[in-house]
Amino acid sequence: MLGAVERRFGNELPASPVEWLTDNGSCYRANETRQFARMLGA
């Protein structure tokens, strides 16, 4: 996720929140992923 954000936006934050496509994996993993995205400012 971090690599994708860096490649797409560089050092800039996106103008609006990024909508992440998710799989049907564990709900715990999904929560951790959302928390990480918030830390990135995405």
PyMOL CGO cylinders between C-alpha atoms (Angstrom):
from pymol import cmd
from pymol.cgo import CYLINDER

trace = [
    CYLINDER, 0.00, 0.00, 0.00, 2.76, 2.42, 0.92, 0.3, 1, 1, 1, 1, 1, 1,
    CYLINDER, 2.76, 2.42, 0.92, 4.55, 1.77, -2.36, 0.3, 1, 1, 1, 1, 1, 1,
    CYLINDER, 4.55, 1.77, -2.36, 1.36, 2.32, -4.35, 0.3, 1, 1, 1, 1, 1, 1,
    CYLINDER, 1.36, 2.32, -4.35, 0.68, 5.65, -2.62, 0.3, 1, 1, 1, 1, 1, 1,
    CYLINDER, 0.68, 5.65, -2.62, 4.28, 6.80, -3.12, 0.3, 1, 1, 1, 1, 1, 1,
    CYLINDER, 4.28, 6.80, -3.12, 4.26, 5.88, -6.82, 0.3, 1, 1, 1, 1, 1, 1,
    CYLINDER, 4.26, 5.88, -6.82, 0.89, 7.51, -7.46, 0.3, 1, 1, 1, 1, 1, 1,
    CYLINDER, 0.89, 7.51, -7.46, 1.16, 10.69, -5.38, 0.3, 1, 1, 1, 1, 1, 1,
    CYLINDER, 1.16, 10.69, -5.38, 4.88, 11.11, -4.61, 0.3, 1, 1, 1, 1, 1, 1,
    CYLINDER, 4.88, 11.11, -4.61, 5.29, 13.40, -1.61, 0.3, 1, 1, 1, 1, 1, 1,
    CYLINDER, 5.29, 13.40, -1.61, 1.89, 15.04, -2.12, 0.3, 1, 1, 1, 1, 1, 1,
    CYLINDER, 1.89, 15.04, -2.12, -1.34, 13.99, -0.46, 0.3, 1, 1, 1, 1, 1, 1,
    CYLINDER, -1.34, 13.99, -0.46, -4.32, 13.17, -2.68, 0.3, 1, 1, 1, 1, 1, 1,
    CYLINDER, -4.32, 13.17, -2.68, -6.89, 15.94, -3.15, 0.3, 1, 1, 1, 1, 1, 1,
    CYLINDER, -6.89, 15.94, -3.15, -9.63, 13.65, -1.83, 0.3, 1, 1, 1, 1, 1, 1,
    CYLINDER, -9.63, 13.65, -1.83, -9.61, 10.39, 0.15, 0.3, 1, 1, 1, 1, 1, 1,
    CYLINDER, -9.61, 10.39, 0.15, -8.49, 7.32, -1.77, 0.3, 1, 1, 1, 1, 1, 1,
    CYLINDER, -8.49, 7.32, -1.77, -11.06, 4.55, -2.17, 0.3, 1, 1, 1, 1, 1, 1,
    CYLINDER, -11.06, 4.55, -2.17, -9.26, 1.24, -1.64, 0.3, 1, 1, 1, 1, 1, 1,
    CYLINDER, -9.26, 1.24, -1.64, -10.51, -1.90, -3.32, 0.3, 1, 1, 1, 1, 1, 1,
    CYLINDER, -10.51, -1.90, -3.32, -10.44, -4.76, -0.85, 0.3, 1, 1, 1, 1, 1, 1,
    CYLINDER, -10.44, -4.76, -0.85, -10.74, -8.51, -0.93, 0.3, 1, 1, 1, 1, 1, 1,
    CYLINDER, -10.74, -8.51, -0.93, -12.91, -10.66, 1.29, 0.3, 1, 1, 1, 1, 1, 1,
    CYLINDER, -12.91, -10.66, 1.29, -10.07, -11.33, 3.72, 0.3, 1, 1, 1, 1, 1, 1,
    CYLINDER, -10.07, -11.33, 3.72, -10.09, -11.21, 7.48, 0.3, 1, 1, 1, 1, 1, 1,
    CYLINDER, -10.09, -11.21, 7.48, -12.01, -8.35, 9.07, 0.3, 1, 1, 1, 1, 1, 1,
    CYLINDER, -12.01, -8.35, 9.07, -9.05, -7.81, 11.39, 0.3, 1, 1, 1, 1, 1, 1,
    CYLINDER, -9.05, -7.81, 11.39, -6.67, -7.42, 8.48, 0.3, 1, 1, 1, 1, 1, 1,
    CYLINDER, -6.67, -7.42, 8.48, -9.06, -4.99, 6.82, 0.3, 1, 1, 1, 1, 1, 1,
    CYLINDER, -9.06, -4.99, 6.82, -9.19, -2.87, 9.99, 0.3, 1, 1, 1, 1, 1, 1,
    CYLINDER, -9.19, -2.87, 9.99, -5.39, -2.76, 10.18, 0.3, 1, 1, 1, 1, 1, 1,
    CYLINDER, -5.39, -2.76, 10.18, -5.24, -1.79, 6.51, 0.3, 1, 1, 1, 1, 1, 1,
    CYLINDER, -5.24, -1.79, 6.51, -7.69, 1.07, 7.03, 0.3, 1, 1, 1, 1, 1, 1,
    CYLINDER, -7.69, 1.07, 7.03, -5.69, 2.29, 10.04, 0.3, 1, 1, 1, 1, 1, 1,
    CYLINDER, -5.69, 2.29, 10.04, -2.48, 2.22, 7.99, 0.3, 1, 1, 1, 1, 1, 1,
    CYLINDER, -2.48, 2.22, 7.99, -4.16, 4.17, 5.17, 0.3, 1, 1, 1, 1, 1, 1,
    CYLINDER, -4.16, 4.17, 5.17, -5.25, 6.83, 7.67, 0.3, 1, 1, 1, 1, 1, 1,
    CYLINDER, -5.25, 6.83, 7.67, -1.66, 7.09, 8.91, 0.3, 1, 1, 1, 1, 1, 1,
    CYLINDER, -1.66, 7.09, 8.91, -0.58, 7.74, 5.31, 0.3, 1, 1, 1, 1, 1, 1,
    CYLINDER, -0.58, 7.74, 5.31, -3.19, 10.48, 5.02, 0.3, 1, 1, 1, 1, 1, 1,
    CYLINDER, -3.19, 10.48, 5.02, -4.88, 8.59, 2.20, 0.3, 1, 1, 1, 1, 1, 1,
]
cmd.load_cgo(trace, "trace")
